[in-house]
């Protein structure tokens, strides 16, 4: 095929390739290098680049640069016979044939070369011409191409071997391959610059061994035998450069200096006037760009094209400059900036994080890769990531998947054969870790595909040593365990897995005959079953294509059929069988990989196929393109679905999610903000897992924040705080247990109230009665103590009713009622006794069939950022597993309360086994917690009492609970039985008394930067039933009969006591009355006697005289 295919129609193809576009507007440039050669081809109006070197390798590739659109394209050579990779060679056009380019000499990994090759722009093949042994072993030899004696020649001057110096000039005439040797024609026989002009051969800057020279110009005239001196620039010999690049521009020669004798870069540009070769070289200033050593140089229409070179670092930048002759300057007028990118390859993985793509592994030309690159889609920048940790071996055809900021790779093929190992990469830490599953999983294989959806990694298909496989496997990060899933109805390999709405689609896969499938298989995660879609009645889909499933259509580009035909078309399909297209493209793509960003299906590299190259996967292309799904959807009136990390704006275009917001893609109408307590400095997030919790000592109370705020000095902010806490949680432990029966406080209060109030009532009532005259005058009628008045021993009993007897009868009735009331109250309110004992369970076997109780277990995961429950319903990823509990009516409730995931398990009439367990598994997208609280309570069998315990554990500083190791809590449940003979309580009830038999064990916890590669949060409640049971018996202290008997006895006793008191009081009163009566009688007797003895006057006188005598007589009588 003619080279015009490459140069003249390159732009036409690119601009007319419907829906296919270049990622980089200048396409993929040659790798960074120097010591390369660049020429301008007038007929094809493009540049060609060959060879060069960088810090890693030497090159032998050929590139074309098209002026039509300023893009690069590598020319894929169709023959296996090629020059060895080299630097500092000659690369020039044939004077007689525009379709031939010559390459001569240079230096490869073995040393100086002297071989001559020609490259055909028609056949795109190299042809070896001859190795000129005469000069093959020389080092430090100067070489150049030019015109001498009107013929195109190669000129070689000087050089040396290990034991000899050469001072000759060898001219090779290309047309005849004749060699002419001019011996002893130079003095400075090493290195230097050779150029031809006007039939002369010029040489500058030669040296002898380590002796530097200034810029000396010599000329060799046709017919002469030696070079003769023209001039010497008066410049410092430090300018001496052994290796240089040069280019002709009109009548001038420009020299870009390279390196000196010590290997140091010499950063200068000099210019010689070829019409005046005796003039001195001019030093040239560079404007708007810097010097680089040994770039590729050429000129077109007075414009300098300067590619690559070395300036502290290698570059692949292209500078386009113009000469300013009067001012001795070169001025940059345009720069095609350097572009860093991975080496092309096949069978690598390409996965999406957010706006970033991550590339790993692959294969090219017998070399396996294990490097990792990140592509930033918004800025169009590739970055090679230096990884630490335990790196996977170099491999290809591996399964991969990305979620959050984690990448998982599985299996594949390396130099040793098929693999089945699994690795995870933490992009934040730039670290690899190998995972060691706890059981056997899939056999070693290549060509399997994978999907990562934390906490699961899915593996499908592949080629094993036994043949193709249709197996499906699941690896759980929570359990570190493989599980085999439902098998695919058809074996396949080298497909790509795509997750869409809980279904994993297999696109671009092929069968054992290297033929694509006629359907798109998919695996339903929820149903664990396989289905098919987009089935073709005729024909098949292409294998190893770039394909993408959308909710209601499917796009396919490229692919191969039986490895003999490469498809260059884009097709779109509806599931009803409608086909749109095909749209023919310039390039095919296969054995590469792709990813979806915004509305672009981006693909990189892949197998090689071209006009002169048959399909091969040993070599790879360097294409970096994208399919515009937005353009296709607009033209076909399809719904545009934006990729994860983006949303559809009002103009119908896909935009990246703003900073600290995320979208899972396809059907998301808007991005969700990172929740309070989290932050993200990134944009285009595709997962909640990319919202990272605030570090300890900071908090964030708002959604969608890039940074967290510093915690107040008087506050406490653990990891993931949404607001400061003004107390710091500690290791919390609380216990509430049934106590010995205590009568209700009301009973005691009522008892005391009765005593006090009745006493007061009785006191005032009695006083009130005695204040009523009628009551006082008739009180003797109430007297019940009629036989207990003024009785003397040995004398008959007198029956009488007295006022004192009536008064004490009233007191008797009051006290009797009081005693009666107290006994009634004691019987009704203070008549319960309880006994307790701990006995072996065997004692209860015949009496208690089972120990059932209402058990309530509540687990709180603090600072939990996912939605564990909505309206009390547990969400997907929240699982509660109950083992060895005989269930009654069970109810589970999940809810988010103040940034905590609270899960409550209520089990009514449940019986605990000897060892029981409740496992709370949280495997949502963002399952972690800073503290775990457990509260367990149970009916204790004692009616008015619960038994409960609470425990809280807190993650270590700067860490959160996450990972496969669970946090364990240990409780002992002692069976309890309650019996009662009191009707207010149940006759019999059962329950449990809860205690802790071991301290909690902490589950795995990690710092924030480790959250990428960890998943799942588990708390296990271990319940152990005790071998002893707790027996409680509650009964009445007194029966009605006992109480009645007690009342009668008490009243009788009280009657006697009050009668005794009455008799005592009555005796005192009687004695007092008798004494008063005696006094009265005595006074009366004395008074009567005196009245009888004297007259009234005499008596009065006598009385006055005998007053003292009377008093004495009275006292004597009273004493008697």
C-alpha angles and dihedrals in degrees: 000000000000121000088237083080087068102039112025101034099033093093092042091056094045095050094043097045098112113227093351116107141171115255092210112045090222090043119228111328125209115282117273111281149131135210087057128134126237125188136178118232109207097193096050093033095223140101126251124206127196137186130326136148143250135181092286109038151343123253139223098175126125121220133188123212114203119211091198092076104357093248133143127226129181114229108229109220116222099206129074091216105089139146115271115260108273149154135229094024127147115257117178143144125260112254091214103039123040091199094061127080121185128216122192137177126325128140128291131179090287098049140261117004130206101181123128123216135175126209120208115216088198101053095026089227138128120231123198112225110174146320110231101218092184090077102018099108099046124112128196088029121154117229135181142157124230148121120294124168087358091297130110108250145173114226124203122182131191125317131151145240129212092278106021144049121216122212098175136104120228119200119195115198105212098206094056100016086230115161122215119188123203106193126207095005100133137048101196095054103176132082118325133129127289125196136160130219135159093000093307132111115222128195130189139180103014121162142193115235107302096343108113123210137199121250098293120178121208131177134208114207122205108260093026128109104212141033114258128210119261106169147324122226112230095232134125114279087229084081089067109126124186098191119043144158121229139184137184120234114178107302094345136088118209121201121198104197120228127183135341130224091282093052093253120141115255106208105205142108122210131188131206126197103229092199089059104036091169092063121099122260116261121225110234127215120220118222123200094357139059134239119265126188121250101351124172106265134194140143132226122180093342092308119121118223110201116184129185123329133148128282107159084311135035115257141190094202118135117216119195111200141173128217121244099199099183093050095040092236144128114215125198112231097174138011127200097204123232118266124207117204141152122273110266116260147155133242096022127139125252118186137169127238100170120300085345129086121205122209124195137177128335138145139263133171095344094315124115121208135212098170122125125220131183121208117204103210097196096053097029092232128143119207126193108219119214105219132205132193126053105336124208115248119262105279150151137208093038128151117246144175138178131207128166104339096326131103124197124194125186134190123322129142132297133169090286095053138255120000137204100182123123129217135181126207124208105207093193092056094033088227138135124213129185117227119219108202117212095232141031116282137175117342118251112287146149130223096039118138128219146199126202116208108157126274090019134060115195125207124194136184124327139153116281130184086264094053137267119347133211094189123135121204137182126206116198119208088198095059101021085228137129119225123190113227134200111307122247116252089232132037117235145157143191092042129131123241118221125187116217124164097335091314125106113212123203111216131177093015124148138202133233091283092057090250123133121243123262092227141038109248120207136187119220108218095196097047097034089226140117130241139170136228140176090032115183120219090203130025131003139258118262118264123243091010129153102256139161132192118215127184093268108010143035130220124204129184129178124335132145137260116220088333089280102089128043118205117223097181136104116218133180124205137195119209090241089067100264113144125202122197146331101219111186117225135195094241139037124218130205139143088029129099140241144199136194120240126169098326097326129104099211121197133179134202120320134156124343128250131148148141091292101023126072120217112296136164095188088077127037140211124237100224120143109185143143137215112228103227090178092060092045093048091048094050094045096039090241124154110261112229116196120220123250109285093037142073138207112259127209091268092059095254130121116247130186115257109259121253115301095013132101144198130193089211143223100063100023110120094193140006122264119231121239105258126249112284091039138080141185130193090195133085134214093042115182099192143034085237087074091063102089123206120248114266119253109280094036138076142190122204096181135070125246099024128158095204139027125233125242115260115249116259091246094045136083120223118181121191111303097017116172091188136005120269118216095210130048118234115235135186099304125203126168132168133189116189135174114267132208110288113279122186114246114273088237090065094056092043091050090048093054092042090055093050095048098040095044092048091051091045093050093048096051094038092055093048090048091053093053091051091063110086095207090052090048093049093049100034093103087069090070093055111128093175095076093141097045100069125111095329118167126205113260093017129100118272113259119219111214143143118225137181090243090052090050092049093050090046089059088049090050092054092049094048091043091054089047092052091046091051093049092052092048091049092047090050095047101038110015102039103103126107126180134197127190134194140166113230137169113271090240088072089065098046095100095040106039118047094190139347106240127173144160105262124192121191120181123184121188122195106198122218093011112166104191126080102263094172141005120200089349094304116124112238129227110288095036111104131173116195118194119196128191098353115129099226129219117173106341126193127183122194127186124188142155112241120177094334091312126115105227118193118186124191115192116186118184119203092002126162122209119226124223087272118011133173140196117198120196108199120187112185101159124134094274108023112161137115140196094214137013122211124190126191120181124181136172141181103264095208088248102108102227097037140079127197114217143159132192128199133178128191123190127208117246118269115295091005139099132206110261137129141066098298109088129220109244130211122190125207133170117212115202112202112238131198126191128198127185138178092194116100093219089066130053116267090232136003137164135210144133137270110218126217137156117252098182139015116260118267116224120238124222116299130187141186121256095263090058095054091091095069099036129077142176135037122224134182120185123200109202114201119192120188113221121236089228129069131214114233121201124181122186122187144158116275093207135028125217091255092052091047091048092048090047091051092050092047092046093049092048091049092046089050091055094044093049089046090053091048090046091052091049093049092043091051091054091048092047093050090050092049092048092051092049090049092050091052090051093050093048093050089050093050093050092046092050092048094053092046089056097049104053140023124260095266094038089046091051092050091042091049092053091048096043098042095115092042089054094053091050092049090050094052091047091054093047091051089054 
